[in-house]
């Protein structure tokens, strides 16, 4: 239910994901320089895609190469980061 409320809110424009003004420009520069951008959040991958797809700087999802949530492990566990490194090769 929460996911459906969020989806409707983001798609209608009632919600926007907050990002700092310089994020889009930095991310564009980084991707042009060959860096991959990956997101790791305690929020679900679906929620991350909504937030970055409907951000205050527009749709940032084309700049994101990978999304991770607690499916790789919890943030305080070192293995979580090893799992991300392995997934990103």
N, C-alpha and C positions, 0 to 999 in steps of 0.2 A: 504494500500500500504506500509506504513512504517513497519508494522508487517511482511509482506512478504520479504521485503528487509533485515530486521534484521534476520529473520529465515534463509534465504539463506546465509547471511554472517556468522552467527554462525555455521551453519551446514557445510559450506565449510572450516571453520577454519580461515577465513579472520578477524573475530572478536573473542575476548575472553573477558569474564567478569573478571575484575580485582578484586582479593581478596588478602589480605595480606598473606604472606607465612605461617603464623602460623594458619590460619583459619581451614584448613582441620584437622590438629592434634587436635586442641581445640574442634572442633565440634564432632569428633570421640570420644574423651574422655567424652564430655558432654553426648552424646547419650548413651554411655556405662554405664554412671552413672545414667541413667534414666531421664535425662532432654530432653524435647522436644524443637526443634528449630523451630521458626516461623518467617516469614519475613513479615514486613509491609512496603510498599513502595508506593510512589505516582505513580510509574510505574505500568503498568498492571500486573496481575498475569502471563499472557502469557510471557511478557517481563522478569519478574523475573525468570521464569523457563528457558528461553533461557540463561540468564546471568549466573545463577548458574549451569545450565546443561553443559555449555561450558566455564567454568571458567579457569583461569590460573593455578588452582590446580586440574583440571579435573572436572568430573561430581559430584557435591555436592548435587544433588537433593535427593539421597537416605537418606541423613542426615536431610532433612527438612520435618517437620511434617505438616506444614500449611503455606499458603500464604495469605496475605491480601493486598488489594489495597484500593483506595478511595471509593470502594463500601461499606466499613464499615463506611465511614465518612472521613472528612478531618483531617489532622494531628494536627491541632490546636484546635480541638474540643474534649473535654473530653469524650463525648459520644462515639467517635470512639474507644477509648481504652476500654470502658465498653463493647462495642460490640465484641471486640476481646476476652476479658476475658470470655464473655458468650459463644462465639463460641468454645473456648478451654476448657471450663468447668473446 
